[in-house]
Amino acid sequence: MATNDVIPEGSLEELNTLEELRRRERELADFIENASMGLHWVGADGTILWANQAELDLLGYTREEYIGRSITEFHADSDVINDILCRLTNKETLHDYEARLKCKDGSVRHVLINSNVMWEDDKFVHTRCFTRDITERKRAEEELQKSKRQLEELLAREQMTRADAERQGDLTRLVLEGAPIAIGLMEGPDHRFALVNRVTCELTGLSEEQLIGRPHAEVLPEADRVVGPILDKVYTTGASVTDEIEVELQTGRRHLLVTWTALPGGGGRAGSVLYLSLDITDRKTAEQALRANEEQFRAVAETAPDAIITIDEGSTILFANRSTQKIFGHTWEELGGQPLTMLMPEYLRHLHQAGVKRFVETGQRHIGWEAVELPGLHKDGHEVPLEISFSEFFTKGKRHFTGIVRDITERERAQEALRESERQLRILADTVPQLVWMAEPDGHVFWYNERWYEYTGTTPEQMEGWGWQSVHDPPAQRRRRGVPLVPDPRQSAARFSRAHRALVRDEHGRGRAAAHVGRVEGSKPPEGRISRHSLARAAYPAHRHPRLGAPAARGTT
């Protein structure tokens, strides 16, 4: 009976892909807690269920101070968080929703929130919130507005009196050249550059001589496709506009945060447009990379077939994916913040606690961390056979552990079926009347059935390895010197028959030669070389096989 006839094909395929799945799971486990963006989950009642380390670091709270409290306690504006929860409850998805969060040290952080709700059977399970810190951006905008007000006042004074024009011009130039952002002035309906600072020239890749007196559309035609309509609107309506834009310049594709403001001219009409432009290309590139990581995290987390669980040094569950519920039967609300031992049989809990404590103190492991087979405890009380791989990582100096947990119930069943099949095969081989053995290609015999030992009067110790030669008729061996018991493994035939004499012992230990015919079956893997042989041998009277000659006389061997 071949092994492939016993093990289900699906089980073999599962075993073959196990290593690849382990690698993917390790990557996912590391990604979850090391994400650079703040992540947290909030329940239907507004309670914070889980947060990653980036979220805690952003606000300065410990896990115990943050998880389990209402999210409304950490929002600086109650109307904002109430609106967020209302929209999420109505199944809206939020994109870049601006809010202010209160830090432990009393400061306030400006953030953008992307969030939606995980629903199961139309039940609000928890939110999935991604928090991006834009405090520095808000500060930059405030600085931009401050610079804008200063320049507006400066330019207004410049236009109020021509007598002070030269003096005010010198002061304006001083302010412009020292500013860290691009600042300039464009006059008339065709938006001709009247004033530019050093940063404007560096950003556009053009000199002051190339810009002054020329229309925006002429010197920056690609950028004007985006900026031109905005300049027209500001010039004609007098309204100020602040926006993020992406434009093509000689220095490359740039992301800019720009404020355009109309300055009064004669007759109450706008005479010029003041711009203040901050290059945020590096920040946008980082945000795009962060979004890509976020999408990767979502895709992997939602499709992971095995349970993924993260705990801290105290074995408190910090994260569990959706497959955890499938394996253990617990929802995240039942798992979050609870000890990992709730997923273990009672008799293993003290061993786990002692093992984690010893590892934290000494760094010594009491079990392996790769593909460890241990039982788990389902919510309904039955044990689940599991294969677990662990990993350790640090976030802000704090140790965490992530386990990738696989339910191996089906694999256990397949292995038990294989063991039962092998047991039945051994019983069958031991009860047939023929002599049966298995050998390597070089003739080294590694197994005989019980009939062999009964027939030859030998023991397993006597037959080990090349012991079979002692029960073959010595004269026949001399006549057939050089003829092996098994065929050359390179030959193409995997089956043949051969006649032999073998010594048979009676109850007094005396032996005589008896004729046999053996049939050899060779096991051939796909590459075509015979890897093992099995033989069934039957005894016959000597006269029926004249090739063997007359039977040997009885005698002591």
C-alpha positions in Angstrom: 0.0 0.0 0.0 1.5 3.4 -1.0 1.6 6.4 1.3 -0.2 8.5 -1.3 -3.1 6.1 -1.0 -3.4 6.8 2.7 -2.8 10.6 3.1 -5.5 12.8 1.6 -4.2 14.9 -1.2 -5.4 18.1 0.5 -3.5 17.3 3.6 -0.3 16.9 1.6 -0.8 20.2 -0.1 -1.4 21.9 3.3 1.9 20.5 4.7 3.8 21.7 1.6 2.6 25.3 2.0 3.0 25.5 5.7 6.5 27.1 5.6 5.4 29.9 3.3 2.4 30.7 5.5 4.7 30.9 8.5 6.9 33.5 6.8 3.9 35.6 5.8 2.5 35.4 9.3 5.8 36.5 10.9 5.8 39.6 8.6 2.3 40.5 9.5 2.9 40.1 13.3 5.8 42.5 13.1 3.9 45.0 11.0 1.0 45.4 13.4 2.7 46.9 16.4 5.5 48.7 14.6 3.2 50.8 12.4 4.2 54.5 12.4 0.6 55.7 12.4 -1.6 55.7 15.4 -4.3 53.0 15.3 -7.2 52.3 17.7 -10.5 50.5 18.0 -13.6 52.0 19.7 -16.7 50.0 20.7 -20.3 51.0 20.1 -20.5 52.7 23.5 -17.4 54.9 22.8 -15.1 52.8 24.9 -11.5 52.4 23.6 -10.9 48.7 23.1 -7.4 48.7 21.7 -4.6 51.1 20.6 -1.1 50.5 19.2 2.0 52.0 20.6 2.2 54.8 18.1 -1.2 56.0 19.3 -0.1 55.9 22.9 3.2 57.7 22.2 1.3 60.4 20.3 -0.7 61.3 23.4 1.7 60.3 26.1 -0.6 57.8 27.9 0.2 54.3 29.1 -1.9 51.4 27.8 -3.7 51.2 31.2 -4.5 54.9 31.2 -5.9 54.9 27.7 -7.6 51.5 26.9 -11.0 51.1 28.6 -11.8 54.8 28.8 -14.3 56.7 26.7 -12.8 58.2 23.6 -14.7 61.5 24.3 -12.3 62.1 27.3 -9.4 62.6 24.9 -11.1 64.9 22.4 -10.7 68.6 23.0 -14.0 69.4 21.1 -17.0 67.5 22.3 -19.1 68.4 19.2 -16.4 67.0 16.9 -16.3 63.5 18.6 -20.1 63.4 18.9 -20.3 64.1 15.1 -17.6 61.4 14.4 -19.5 58.7 16.4 -22.8 59.7 14.9 -21.4 59.4 11.3 -19.7 56.1 12.0 -22.9 54.7 13.6 -24.7 55.7 10.4 -22.2 53.5 8.4 -20.2 56.5 7.0 -16.5 56.2 6.2 -14.5 59.2 7.4 -11.5 60.5 5.4 -9.1 63.1 6.8 -11.6 64.3 9.4 -9.8 67.0 11.4 -9.9 66.9 15.2 -8.0 67.9 18.3 -6.8 65.4 20.9 -5.7 66.1 24.5 -2.3 64.8 25.5 -1.4 63.7 29.0 0.9 66.7 29.5 -1.9 69.1 28.8 -1.0 70.0 25.2 -3.3 69.5 22.2 -2.4 67.7 19.0 -4.1 68.4 15.7 -4.9 65.1 13.9 -6.6 63.8 10.7 -8.8 60.7 11.3 -9.7 58.0 8.8 -12.2 55.6 10.2 -15.1 53.2 9.6 -16.9 50.5 11.5 -16.5 46.7 11.4 -20.1 45.3 11.2 -21.0 41.7 11.8 -24.6 40.7 11.1 -25.5 44.4 11.1 -24.1 44.7 14.6 -21.6 47.5 15.5 -18.4 45.5 16.5 -15.8 48.3 16.7 -14.4 51.2 14.8 -11.1 51.0 12.8 -9.4 54.4 13.3 -6.2 55.6 11.8 -4.8 58.8 13.4 -2.3 61.1 11.6 -0.6 63.8 13.5 -0.8 67.1 11.6 0.3 69.4 14.5 3.4 70.5 12.7 1.4 71.2 9.6 -1.1 73.3 11.6 1.8 75.2 13.1 3.2 75.8 9.6 -0.2 77.1 8.5 -0.3 79.4 11.5 3.1 80.7 10.7 2.0 81.1 7.1 -1.0 83.1 8.2 1.2 85.1 10.5 3.6 85.9 7.7 0.7 86.7 5.5 -0.7 89.2 8.0 2.8 90.8 8.4 3.3 91.1 4.7 -0.2 92.4 4.1 0.4 95.1 6.7 3.8 95.8 5.3 2.6 96.1 1.7 -0.5 98.1 2.8 1.8 100.7 4.4 3.9 100.6 1.3 1.0 101.6 -0.9 -0.4 104.1 1.5 2.4 106.5 0.9 4.8 106.8 -2.0 7.0 108.9 0.1 7.9 105.9 2.2 8.1 103.6 -0.8 11.9 103.2 -0.9 12.2 102.7 2.9 9.4 100.2 3.0 10.8 98.5 -0.1 14.0 97.8 1.7 12.2 96.5 4.7 10.0 94.3 2.6 13.0 92.8 0.8 14.6 92.1 4.2 11.5 90.2 5.3 11.1 88.4 2.0 14.7 87.2 1.8 14.7 85.9 5.4 11.5 84.0 5.1 11.7 80.1 4.9 8.8 80.0 2.4 8.2 81.1 -1.1 6.7 84.6 -1.1 5.8 86.9 -4.0 3.5 89.4 -5.6 1.7 89.2 -8.9 0.1 92.2 -10.5 -2.7 92.8 -13.0 -5.2 90.3 -14.6 -2.4 88.5 -16.4 -0.6 87.9 -13.0 2.8 89.3 -13.8 5.5 88.7 -11.2 6.3 92.0 -9.4 8.1 90.6 -6.4 9.7 87.2 -5.6 12.0 86.1 -2.9 15.0 83.7 -2.9 12.9 80.6 -1.9 10.6 81.3 -4.9 13.6 81.1 -7.2 14.9 78.0 -5.6 11.4 76.3 -5.8 10.8 77.2 -9.5 14.4 76.7 -10.7 14.2 80.2 -12.3 16.2 83.4 -11.5 14.6 86.7 -10.4 15.4 88.1 -13.8 13.5 85.3 -15.5 10.4 85.9 -13.3 10.0 89.6 -12.8 7.6 91.4 -15.2 6.5 88.2 -16.9 3.0 86.5 -16.6 2.6 83.4 -14.5 1.2 81.4 -17.4 4.3 82.3 -19.6 7.1 81.3 -17.2 5.3 78.4 -15.4 2.9 77.0 -18.1 2.6 73.5 -16.5 1.9 74.9 -13.0 -0.5 77.5 -14.4 -3.0 74.7 -15.4 -3.6 74.3 -11.7 -2.7 77.8 -10.3 -4.2 80.0 -13.1 -7.9 79.5 -12.3 -7.2 80.1 -8.6 -5.3 83.4 -9.4 -8.3 84.5 -11.6 -10.7 83.8 -8.8 -8.7 85.7 -6.1 -8.1 88.6 -8.4 -11.7 89.1 -9.5 -13.5 88.3 -6.2 -11.0 89.5 -3.7 -11.4 86.3 -1.7 -8.4 84.6 -0.1 -7.8 80.9 -0.9 -5.6 78.4 0.9 -5.2 75.0 -0.7 -2.8 72.1 -1.2 -1.8 71.7 -4.9 0.5 69.4 -6.9 2.3 71.1 -9.8 5.1 70.3 -12.3 8.1 72.7 -12.0 11.6 72.7 -13.4 12.7 71.3 -10.1 10.3 68.3 -10.4 6.8 67.5 -9.3 6.1 69.3 -6.0 3.3 69.4 -3.4 2.7 72.9 -2.1 0.5 74.4 0.6 -0.3 77.9 -0.7 -2.3 80.9 0.4 -3.3 83.5 -2.2 -4.6 86.9 -1.0 -5.9 89.8 -3.0 -4.4 93.3 -2.2 -6.5 96.3 -3.0 -5.8 98.5 -6.0 -7.3 101.7 -7.3 -11.1 102.1 -7.4 -11.6 99.4 -4.9 -10.5 96.7 -7.4 -7.8 94.1 -6.6 -4.5 95.4 -7.8 -2.3 92.4 -7.0 -2.3 88.9 -5.5 0.1 88.0 -2.7 1.1 84.3 -2.5 2.8 82.4 0.4 3.9 78.9 -0.6 5.2 76.1 1.7 6.9 73.1 0.0 5.3 70.0 1.6 6.6 67.4 -0.9 8.6 65.4 1.7 5.6 65.3 4.0 3.3 64.1 1.2 5.7 61.4 0.2 5.8 60.2 3.7 2.0 60.2 3.9 1.7 58.2 0.7 4.1 55.6 2.0 2.2 55.5 5.2 -1.1 55.0 3.3 0.5 52.2 1.3 1.6 50.5 4.5 -1.9 51.0 5.9 -3.5 49.3 2.9 -1.0 46.5 3.1 -1.8 46.0 6.8 -5.5 45.9 6.1 -5.2 43.5 3.2 -3.0 41.0 5.1 -5.0 41.3 8.4 -8.3 40.7 6.7 -7.1 37.7 4.7 -4.8 36.0 7.3 -6.2 32.4 7.7 -4.7 31.9 11.2 -5.2 33.6 14.5 -2.7 36.5 15.2 -2.5 37.5 18.8 -0.2 40.2 20.4 0.4 40.4 24.1 2.6 42.5 26.5 5.0 41.3 29.1 2.1 40.7 31.5 0.4 38.4 28.9 -2.4 40.9 28.4 -4.0 40.6 24.9 -3.4 43.8 22.9 -4.5 42.6 19.5 -6.4 39.6 18.0 -7.4 39.3 14.3 -10.7 38.0 13.0 -9.5 34.4 12.6 -8.9 34.3 16.4 -12.7 34.3 16.8 -13.1 31.5 14.3 -10.6 29.3 16.2 -11.4 30.1 19.8 -15.0 31.4 19.6 -14.4 34.7 21.4 -15.2 38.1 20.0 -12.6 41.0 20.3 -14.8 42.5 23.1 -14.3 39.4 25.1 -10.5 39.2 24.4 -9.2 42.8 24.4 -7.4 43.6 27.7 -7.8 40.0 29.0 -5.0 37.6 30.0 -3.8 35.2 27.2 -4.3 32.3 29.7 -8.1 32.4 29.0 -7.3 30.6 25.7 -5.3 27.8 27.4 -6.5 24.7 29.3 -6.2 25.1 33.1 -3.3 22.8 33.4 -1.1 24.9 31.1 -1.8 28.3 32.6 0.7 28.3 35.4 3.4 26.9 33.0 2.8 29.8 30.6 2.9 32.4 33.3 6.1 31.0 34.8 7.7 30.7 31.4 7.0 34.3 30.4 8.2 35.6 33.8 11.5 33.6 33.4 12.1 34.8 29.9 11.5 38.4 30.8 13.9 38.1 33.7 16.6 35.9 32.1 16.0 35.7 28.4 15.8 31.9 28.6 13.1 30.0 26.7 11.5 26.9 28.2 10.1 25.7 24.9 10.9 26.3 21.2 9.2 29.3 19.4 8.8 27.8 16.0 5.8 25.5 15.2 5.1 24.4 18.8 2.2 22.1 19.1 0.0 22.8 22.1 -3.7 22.6 23.0 -5.9 25.6 23.1 -9.2 26.2 24.9 -12.3 27.0 22.9 -15.0 29.2 24.3 -17.4 26.2 24.6 -14.8 24.3 26.7 -13.4 21.8 24.2 -9.6 21.7 23.5 -8.3 22.6 20.0 -5.0 21.2 18.7 -2.8 24.1 17.7 0.5 24.9 16.1 2.0 28.1 17.4 5.0 30.2 16.3 6.1 33.1 18.6 8.0 36.3 17.9 9.3 39.0 20.2 9.7 42.7 19.4 10.2 46.0 21.2 8.3 49.3 20.7 9.5 52.4 22.5 11.6 50.1 24.8 8.7 47.9 25.8 8.7 44.2 25.0 5.8 42.6 23.2 5.1 39.1 21.9 3.1 38.0 18.8 1.8 34.5 18.2 0.7 33.0 14.9 -1.8 30.3 15.8 -3.0 27.6 13.4 -5.8 25.1 14.1 -4.3 21.7 13.1 -7.5 19.6 13.8 -7.6 18.4 10.2 -3.9 17.6 10.1 -4.2 15.6 13.3 -7.0 13.6 11.8 -4.9 12.9 8.6 -1.9 11.8 10.7 -4.1 9.5 12.8 -5.5 8.0 9.6 -2.0 7.5 8.4 -1.0 5.8 11.6 -4.1 3.5 11.5 -3.3 2.6 7.9 0.3 1.7 8.7 -0.9 -0.4 11.6 -3.4 -2.3 9.4 -0.7 -2.7 6.7 1.7 -4.2 9.3 -1.0 -6.6 10.6 -1.7 -7.7 7.1 2.0 -8.3 6.3 2.6 -10.2 9.5 -0.4 -12.5 8.8 0.2 -13.5 5.2 1.8 -17.0 4.7 4.6 -15.6 2.4 7.9 -14.4 3.6 7.9 -10.6 3.2 10.8 -8.1 3.7 11.9 -4.6 2.6 15.4 -3.6 1.6 17.4 -0.6 0.4 18.8 -0.6 -3.2 22.2 -2.0 -1.9 20.5 -5.1 -0.4 20.5 -3.8 3.2 17.2 -5.3 4.7 15.5 -3.1 7.3 12.2 -5.0 7.9 10.9 -8.6 7.9 7.4 -9.9 8.6 6.8 -12.4 11.5 6.4 -15.3 9.0 10.1 -14.8 8.0 11.3 -15.3 11.6 9.0 -18.3 12.1 10.1 -20.0 8.9 13.8 -19.4 9.2 14.0 -19.8 13.0 15.9 -16.5 13.4 15.6 -13.4 15.5 15.5 -9.7 14.5 19.0 -9.2 15.9 20.4 -12.0 13.7 18.7 -10.7 10.6 19.7 -7.0 11.0 21.3 -5.4 8.0 22.9 -8.2 5.9 21.8 -11.1 8.1 19.7 -12.5 5.4 22.8 -14.0 3.8 23.1 -16.5 6.6 19.8 -18.2 5.7 20.6 -18.5 2.0 22.0 -21.9 0.7 25.8 -21.4 0.8 26.5 -23.6 -2.3 23.8 -21.7 -4.2 25.5 -18.4 -3.2 28.9 -19.6 -4.4 27.4 -20.7 -7.8 25.5 -17.4 -8.0 28.4 -15.2 -6.7 28.0 -11.6 -7.7 24.2 -12.0 -8.2 22.6 -9.5 -5.8 19.4 -10.1 -3.8 17.9 -6.9 -5.3 18.2 -5.4 -8.8 20.5 -2.5 -9.7 18.6 0.7 -8.8 19.5 2.3 -12.1 17.7 -0.4 -14.1 14.2 0.5 -15.5 12.4 -2.6 -14.3 10.8 -2.2 -10.9 9.4 -5.8 -10.7 11.0 -9.2 -11.3 10.9 -12.8 -10.0 13.9 -14.9 -8.8 14.4 -18.5 -7.5 16.5 -19.1 -4.3 17.4 -21.7 -1.7 17.1 -20.7 1.9 18.0 -22.5 5.1 15.0 -23.6 7.2 15.5 -24.6 10.8 13.5 -27.2 12.8 12.7 -27.1 16.5 16.2 -28.4 17.3 18.0 -25.6 15.4 19.0 -27.8 12.5 18.7 -26.4 9.0 18.1 -27.6 5.5 17.9 -25.9 2.2 14.4 -25.3 0.7 13.5 -23.9 -2.6 11.7 -20.5 -2.9 10.5 -18.2 -5.6 10.6 -14.5 -4.7 8.8 -11.6 -6.3 10.5 -8.2 -5.9 8.6 -4.9 -6.2 10.8 -1.7 -6.6 9.6 1.7 -5.3 10.4 4.3 -8.0 10.1 8.0 -7.3 9.4 10.4 -10.2 13.1 10.7 -11.2 13.0 7.0 -12.2 15.6 5.4 -9.8 14.5 2.6 -7.6 14.7 3.7 -4.0 13.5 0.7 -2.1 12.4 -2.9 -2.6 9.8 -5.2 -1.1 9.7 -9.0 -1.7 7.2 -11.7 -1.1 8.6 -15.2 -1.2 6.9 -18.6 -1.4 8.4 -22.1 -0.7 8.1 -24.9 -3.3 9.4 -28.5 -3.5 12.8 -28.8 -5.1 11.8 -30.9 -8.0 9.4 -28.2 -9.2 12.4 -25.9 -9.7 15.1 -27.9 -11.4 17.3 -24.8 -11.6 17.9 -25.1 -7.9 19.2 -28.7 -8.0 18.5 -31.4 -5.4 17.6 -30.2 -1.8 20.5 -30.1 0.6 20.9 -32.9 3.1 19.8 -32.2 6.7 22.6 -31.2 8.9 23.6 -28.8 11.6 24.2 -25.3 10.4 
